[in-house]
Amino acid sequence: MTVKAKYQPVLDLGEALNIKDGDVKEENGVLKVKGTAKTNYEKNLLWDKIKEIGGENPSDIMANIKVADESVYHRHTVKSGETLSKIAKQYYDNPSKYQAIFKANSDILKNPDLIHPGQELIIPNL
């Protein structure tokens, strides 16, 4: 199995996330990947996938992933049935962090229990 084939799920994820300026090269058994993710959250998703495949410190891949917008952790479009605590669990693995999301979006949210599908919420860096 080539290194590129081994890390194909990472490349597929990069494509699904629409990573900009992506480039992939294989040199001397090392896969070199670079590109720009929209947010830190997307960068973390890529790193999590790399570690899932190659372990905590993989030696057969080098990734240089930049972030286009470091002012926020992510931008989330509300889907039907979501709550701020469910969204906080998704991004921070802690539902009680919903207050940080509410505070970051106080310009559009007046009540943490009232969010609507289609709203774009800022998920702040914590």
Order of alpha helices (4+ residues) and beta strands (2+ residues): alpha-alpha-beta-beta-alpha-beta-beta-alpha-alpha-beta
